[in-house]
């Protein structure tokens, strides 16, 4: 390994080495493919989350598809508050402590109130405003049942465009995938939650 790469690894490892073991060991960042190395050591990268480190086990094609989907859900033209509400619902219904750890704080920063968070993390959505209720009820049925009921779909379409509806379906799928990567790998939560994207 050349010295420049060694220096990069040392700098990255200081900030990202997980302090708690995972069910499956995290892959070494020393033997990454060129594509993975470029992404992991991108100077614009703020942090390498443990779940992002775990998915480096995947083959380059599948890793790159997952990474692209993750970036797309962050960069999508979605209302940040609504996006975080849906992610919290995914995390709750998928029992993803990892996602809950990071997205509770992100949701608060995006304007989701503690009362709304409490409703999303329960089965009582009555505290939510009608558009938010329609969104979380729709998301809940997609997460649990794959296909929403006609009533949930109609209510969602009363409040939101079809583009938004399908953006939400993709967002749900992305975070269900993240929940599974974290659960299968036994990914440990970081010391501090992410506070921005």
C-alpha positions in Angstrom: 0.0 0.0 0.0 1.4 3.4 -0.9 2.1 6.0 1.8 -0.6 8.4 0.7 -3.3 5.7 1.0 -1.9 4.7 4.4 -2.2 8.3 5.6 -5.8 8.4 4.4 -6.7 5.2 6.2 -5.2 6.4 9.4 -7.1 9.6 9.3 -10.4 7.8 8.5 -9.9 5.0 11.0 -9.4 7.6 13.9 -12.9 8.9 13.2 -14.9 5.9 12.1 -13.6 2.7 13.8 -16.6 1.2 15.6 -16.2 1.0 19.3 -18.5 -1.9 19.7 -18.3 -5.2 17.8 -20.8 -6.1 15.2 -22.4 -9.5 14.5 -20.4 -9.6 11.2 -16.9 -7.9 11.3 -16.7 -4.7 9.4 -14.7 -5.1 6.2 -11.3 -3.6 6.1 -11.0 -0.4 4.2 -7.5 -1.3 3.2 -8.5 -3.7 0.4 -11.4 -1.8 -1.3 -12.0 -1.8 -5.0 -11.2 1.4 -6.8 -14.9 2.5 -6.9 -15.4 1.9 -3.2 -12.1 3.5 -2.3 -13.0 6.6 -4.3 -16.4 6.9 -2.4 -15.1 6.1 1.0 -12.2 8.6 0.7 -14.1 11.3 -1.1 -12.8 14.5 0.4 -16.4 15.8 0.6 -17.4 12.8 2.9 -18.1 14.1 6.4 -18.3 10.7 8.1 -18.4 7.0 7.3 -21.3 5.7 9.2 -21.1 2.1 10.5 -24.0 1.0 8.2 -22.1 2.4 5.2 -19.0 0.6 6.3 -20.9 -2.7 6.7 -22.4 -2.6 3.2 -18.9 -2.5 1.8 -19.1 -6.3 2.0 -21.5 -6.3 -1.0 -20.2 -6.8 -4.5 -19.4 -3.6 -6.3 -22.5 -3.6 -8.5 -24.9 -4.0 -5.6 -22.9 -1.8 -3.3 -23.0 1.0 -5.9 -26.7 0.6 -6.5 -27.4 0.8 -2.7 -25.1 3.8 -2.4 -26.7 5.6 -5.3 -30.2 4.9 -3.9 -29.1 6.3 -0.5 -27.7 9.5 -2.1 -30.8 9.9 -4.3 -33.2 9.7 -1.2 -31.1 12.4 0.5 -30.9 14.6 -2.7 -34.5 14.1 -3.8 -36.9 17.0 -4.0 -38.8 15.8 -0.9 -40.0 18.0 1.9 -37.3 17.2 4.6 -39.9 17.2 7.4 -42.1 14.7 5.6 -39.1 12.6 4.6 -37.9 12.3 8.2 -41.4 11.4 9.4 -41.6 8.5 6.9 -38.1 7.3 7.8 -39.1 7.3 11.5 -42.1 5.2 10.7 -39.9 2.7 8.7 -37.5 2.6 11.6 -40.3 2.0 14.1 -42.1 -0.7 12.2 -38.8 -2.4 11.2 -37.6 -2.2 14.8 -34.4 -0.5 13.6 -32.7 1.0 16.6 -29.9 2.1 14.4 -32.2 4.2 12.2 -34.2 5.5 15.2 -30.9 6.7 16.8 -30.0 8.9 13.9 -33.4 10.0 12.6 -35.1 11.1 15.8 -32.7 14.0 16.0 -32.8 14.7 12.3 -36.6 14.8 12.4 -36.5 17.3 15.2 -34.1 19.5 13.3 -36.4 19.3 10.3 -39.4 20.6 12.3 -41.1 17.4 13.5 -42.4 18.0 17.0 -41.9 15.7 19.9 -45.7 15.0 19.9 -45.6 14.1 16.2 -42.5 11.8 16.8 -44.4 10.1 19.7 -47.4 9.5 17.4 -45.2 8.1 14.6 -43.5 5.8 17.0 -46.9 4.5 18.2 -50.0 3.1 16.6 -52.0 6.1 17.5 -51.7 8.6 14.6 -54.6 10.8 15.7 -52.3 13.6 16.9 -51.1 14.1 13.3 -52.6 16.7 11.0 -54.7 15.1 8.2 -52.0 15.3 5.5 -49.4 13.9 7.8 -51.9 11.2 9.0 -52.6 10.2 5.4 -48.8 10.0 4.7 -47.9 7.9 7.8 -51.0 5.6 7.4 -50.1 5.0 3.7 -46.4 4.4 4.6 -47.4 2.0 7.4 -49.5 -0.1 5.0 -46.7 -0.2 2.4 -44.2 -1.2 5.0 -46.4 -3.9 6.7 -48.6 -5.1 3.8 -46.6 -4.2 0.6 -49.8 -2.8 -1.1 -51.8 -0.1 0.7 -55.6 -0.5 1.0 -57.7 1.5 -1.5 -58.7 3.8 1.4 -55.1 4.6 2.4 -54.1 5.1 -1.3 -57.1 7.4 -1.9 -56.4 9.5 1.2 -52.7 9.8 0.2 -53.7 10.9 -3.3 -56.1 13.5 -1.8 -53.2 15.3 -0.2 -50.2 14.5 -2.4 -49.2 14.1 -6.0 -48.5 10.7 -7.6 -44.9 11.7 -8.0 -44.6 12.3 -4.3 -46.4 9.1 -3.6 -43.9 7.0 -5.6 -41.0 9.0 -4.2 -42.3 7.9 -0.8 -42.4 4.2 -1.9 -38.8 4.4 -3.1 -37.8 6.2 0.2 -39.5 3.4 2.2 -37.7 0.7 0.2 -34.4 2.4 0.7 -34.7 2.7 4.5 -36.1 -0.9 4.8 -32.9 -2.0 3.0 -30.8 0.1 5.4 -32.6 -1.4 8.4 -31.8 -4.9 7.1 -28.2 -4.2 6.5 -27.9 -2.8 10.0 -29.8 -5.7 11.5 -28.0 -8.5 9.7 -24.6 -7.1 10.3 -25.4 -6.1 13.9 -24.2 -2.6 13.2 -23.5 -0.6 16.3 -24.8 3.0 16.6 -22.2 5.7 16.6 -21.4 7.9 19.6 -23.5 10.8 18.3 -26.5 10.8 15.9 -26.1 12.5 12.5 -27.4 16.0 12.6 -27.6 17.0 9.0 -27.2 15.6 5.5 
